[in-house]
Amino acid sequence: MDVSSSSSSTTTVASSTQVEAMKKAMDVQEQQVLKVLDSANEQSKQVTAQKTGLGNSLNITG
């Protein structure tokens, strides 16, 4: 009887650890996705600025 209850509590601990590891991995993935989106947004702004001549790179010739 003791063996089965002991093994089930070990399984619970392992499952809890796995859940925490998965949550941490998802948080890391979320941060990576946000960085990619931020980078893509910045690149889009730069391309728009270059196309319109406004923003970061003003082409003023006189």
Protein Blocks (a to p, Z undefined) as FASTA:
>chain_A
ZZmmmmmmmmmmmmmmmmmmmmmmmmmmmmmmmmmmmmmmmmmmmmmmmmnopajbccdd
ZZ
